[in-house]
Amino acid sequence: MTEKHNFCFCDPYTFALNKIDMKIGFIGLGIMGSRMASNLIKAGYDLTVYNRSPEKAKNLIDQGAKLSSTVLELAQSTDIIFTMLSTPEVVNNTAKEFLPALEKGSWWVDCSTVNPSFSKKMDLLAKNHGVHFIDAPVAGSKAPAEHGELLFLAGGKEEDLSAIAPYFNAMGKKTLYLNQAGNGTNMKMLINLMLAQSMATFAEAVSLGKGMGLDEGLVLNILTATPVVSPVMGLLKDRLLNRDFDVNFPLKWIHKDIMLALNTASEVNVAMPSLEQTEELFKNALDANLGEMDFSAIYKSLIV
């Protein structure tokens, strides 16, 4: 059993929560959430889970987690809730269910990929209920989530988030503290838009290489050996060559993230012409019924 800690809450509120054994709730047991929750159990924490499809919780229950039948029930029995959900709309609707039921001084850590202005709205909503809010999206996909090697991008100061650090450590290899609410989401948005554009650019380069008569495997090997190519492409090259698009990060969700980035760019009056073109490419892949495949299936959509 992992040793628990006494926690200090260093923020403007006058909350008095100082529990030795924090009871954790986890909402959203998809590709990422299920693996993150599993690592909390392995670290010895008291975990209660909820998912709209209860069958996705079976493996976690076998590991020792408790299953709540409703979001409200989960909130009434936990001190800290992690959410890993699909869209801002789902996060908002779920938060409205659990926030009124949480004790003042409890924590809500949202690991979902959403837009920064939405995270700031959730911060205010949580404060209105006397609850600490942290936006803490993650960099990493299925394998890092399974092995506890995620990078957490936390929208707050390290000294203010000492209560949460042990849980981040159970699920990830490093946490970057980004000073204020919304900054974690800011950074995640930049990472995902670059991932989307890197994947599309790489696929187009290989497609052109094939069109010029070069061997596809040769192009993949040489491009991924150069410093101009994102390292993630080197990890993907064998899968691309074999047309293996087993899902780590669904294409439909990276398209969602592109749309969130474009909406945010509009909010802050920043032009994103190349991202607009990338969005069209991923939208075409969605229209070709590739949305449930890995995001790298854009390769399938673009390759000659």
N, C-alpha and C positions, 0 to 999 in steps of 0.2 A: 504494500500500500504506500502510495506516495505521501510524503509528509505534507501536511497542510500548514498554512501560514496565517498569522494575524495580519490583517490588512489595514493600511492607513489610506484614507480617502482625502487627497489633497486638492480640493477644488473650492469654489466659492460657496457651495451649499453647506448646510449645517446638519448633514446626515450623520447618523450615529451607528450605522451598520458596521460591526466589527466582529464578524463571526469566524470561528476557527475552521469549521467545516462548511464550505460553500456548496450549496446544491445547485447543480448546473442543469439547464435545459437546452436542448438543441432542436431547432426547427428547420427542416429541409434536409432530406436524406438522399439527395441525388448522387451523382458521380463524386462530387467533392465533399459534400456534407457528411455522407455516410462514412467516408474514410477519416475525416477529421474527428467525428464523434467516436469512432473506434479507437483512435489514439488517446482520447481523453479517458476512455475506459481502461486502456492498457496502462495509463499513468496512475490509475487507482482512484479516479474521481467518481463521485456519486452523480450519475447521469440519468436524466429523464429525457425521452425523445418524443417528437411528434412529427408525423408526415401525413399528408392528405391520403396517400396510399399506404396503409399500415403494413402491408406485406414487405415493404422496403426496410422495415425496422427489424425483421426477423433475425438477421445475423447479429445485430447489436443486442437484441434481447438475449440471444444465446450467449453473448459475451458478458451479460450482467446488467445491461441497461433496463430501465423501467419504461413502459410505453404509456403515454397519456392518450386518452381518446379525443380530447379537445385541446385547443390552444389555451383556453381559459384554465383548464385543469392543470396544465403544465405550469402556467404562470403562478398559480396559487401554491405550488410546491417547490419553487426554485428561487434562488437568490440572484442568479445571473443567467441570461438567455443569449445564446448564439443563434443567429439566423443566417442561413445560406440559401437564398431563394432566387427565383429566376428573373423577376422584373421589378421595377419600382412599384408598380401597381400591386403586385402580390405582397411585397414587403409592407406597403402602406396598409393594406387591408388586414394583414396579419398583426401588425403592430397595434392597430386600433382594438384588436381583440385582447392582446395580452397586457398592454401598458396599464389599463385601469386596475388590473388584478395584481400587479407587482407591488411589493412593499416599497415605501420610500427608502431611497438609499440603495436599491437594487441596481443591477447593471444590465444594459442591453448592448451587445456587441454585434453589429451587422457586418457580416463578411461578404454579403452579396455585391455583385458588380452593378452599380447604379450610377446615376449622374450626381455631380457634386452639389448642385443646388437642392436636389432631393435629400441628400444626406444632411444638409444644413436644416432643412425643414423637419427632418426626423429628430435632429438634435433638439430643436425647440419644442417639438411635441413631447419628447421624453422629459425634458425639463419641466414642462407643465404638469407632468405626473410625478415629479420628484425622483426621476430615474436618471442615472448616468447613461449617456449614450456615447459609443465609440464606433466610428466607421473604420473597419479593419479588413478591407478586401485583401485577397492573397494573390501573389504571383506564383504560378505553378499549376500543373494539371494533375491528372489521375495518379501517376506514379509518385510524384513528390507528396501528394496528399496522403497516399497510403503509407509512405515511409517516414512521415513526420518531417518533411524537408521543405515545407512551404516558406515563403517569405511574406510576412505580415506587414502591411502598410497601414499603420495606425494613426488616425487623426487626433493626436493629442501629444502631450509632453510625457516623457518617460517617467518623471517623478510623480505625475498625476495618475499614471496607469500602473503603478506597482501592484495593485490588487489583481490585475489581469495578466501580468507577465507570466506567471506559472502556467497558465492555460495556453498562452501563445507558445511557450517553450515546449509544451507537450505535443503540439500539433505542427510546429515549424522549426526551422533551423535558425531563423533570425527575424527580429522585429525592427522595423524602421519607424521611429516616432517622428511625426510630421507636424507637431505643434498645435494644431487646432482642427476642430471638426470640419470635415469636408476635404481635408488635404490628402487623406488616405485614398479617397475616391478620385481626387484629382490625379494622383500619381498612377492609379490603376488604369484610368482612362487613357493616359498617354502610353502606357505599356501595351494595352490591347490594340490601340489604333496602329501602333508600329508593328505589332505582330501581324495584324491583318494585311497591312500594306506590304510588309516583307514577304509574306506568303504569296500574295498575288504577283508581286514583281518577280520573285524567283520562278514562279510557274510560267510567266510570260517569257522570261529569259530562256528557260529550258525549251519551251515551245518554239521559239525562234531558232535555237540551236538545232533542234530536230528538223525544222523547216529548211535549214541550210545544209542538211545532210549529215550532221554530226550524230554519233551514237549517243543515245539518251543516257546510258550508264556512264559514259565518259564525261559528258557534260555535267552530270550530277557530281561526280567525283572531283572534277577540276574546280567547279564553282565553289563547292563546299570547302575546298582547301585554300581558298583565297580570303583575305581579310575584309573584302567588301560584302561578304555574305553573312547574314545573321547566324550565330552559332546553332540556333534551333534547327536550321535547315540541315545541318550536318547530322543531327539526331534523327531527322525525318527521312533522309535520302533513301535508305533501303526500303522503307515503307512506301515512299512515292514510286520507286522503280517497280515494286511489286503490286502497286495499286491497292495497298492495304490501308483502308480508311476507317479501321476500327476506332470507335469514338473515345477520345480523351477530353476534347473540348468541342461540343457540337457546333457545327457551322451556323446553325440558326441563332446561337447565342452570340457568336462573334459579330454577326450581322446586327443583332440588337445593340451590341456595344458600339458599333460604328455609328448607328443612328443616335445613340445617346451622346456620342462625341460631337456629331454634327449639330445636334440641338444645343449642346453646351457652347460650341463655337459661335452659334448664332446669338446666344445669350450674352456673350462677352465681346461680340463684334469682331471675331477673328475669321478671316477667309481660309477655307480648307479645300481648295479646288481638287487636289489630288485625292483627298479622302472621299470627296463626292464621286469621283470616278471609280474608286475602289468599292464604294457602296454599291454601285451599279453592277460591278462584277460579281459581288457576293449575292446580290438580289437575283441575278441571272442563275446562279448556282441553286438558290432556293427554288426558283421556278422550275429548275431541272430535277426537283425532288432529291436534292443532296443535303437538305437541312438537318436530317438526323444523323448524317455521317460526321466524321471529324472535320474540323475547320480546314484541314489540309486538303480536303476533297475539292477545294477550289482548283487544285492542280488537275483533277479529272475534268473539270469544267473548261479549263483553258488550254490544256495540252493538245498538240496536233495529233 
